[in-house]
Amino acid sequence: MAGRHIRPRQGAAVCTWFPLLFLPLLGCKSEEPGKAEPEIIEDDGDLIHLEEQEWDTANPLDCKSVTLKINGRSPEGTADPVVGDHWMVRMYCDGIVLLGANRLFFEPPELATVDDINTDADFLAPGEGSMTMQSGNERMTVNITVLEAP
């Protein structure tokens, strides 16, 4: 019987069996050397126990010298602020800046505003007071006199 025969396209057969090549890979787990599964330790509801670390974790209690710098200088080497001045206040542990939970505040608070993100201050009003910088459990207070702008 003569007639028309429909032949599938050349790529059609490839499309049906090509995805099947990857089927065995879906259920396989790679066993790479040196990759260990994390160990789960039963703790009866206590906190997760971590393995001992072999390096220093930069414990603030290990600080030998805690210092404060205003615009890169020590408080003793910094002139009294003038209304309109901007100070960048940072606390250091053995020469390394302390990051994280830092707080800068003034007493009375009307002397300056403190940036929401950094420990930077802008002086607003003349008067005497104190500036306190706290980083973790370390705290330093400096007496200041804010001068009237010339």
Buried (B, 14 or more C-beta within 10 A) or exposed (E): EEEEEEEEEEEEEEEEEEEEEEEEEEEEEEEEEEEEEEEEEEEEEEEEEEEEEEEEEEEEEEBEEBBBBBEEEEBEEBEEBEBEBEBEBBBBBEEEEBEEEBEBBBEEEEBBEBEEEEBBBBBBEBBEBEBBBBBBEBEBEBEBEBBEEE
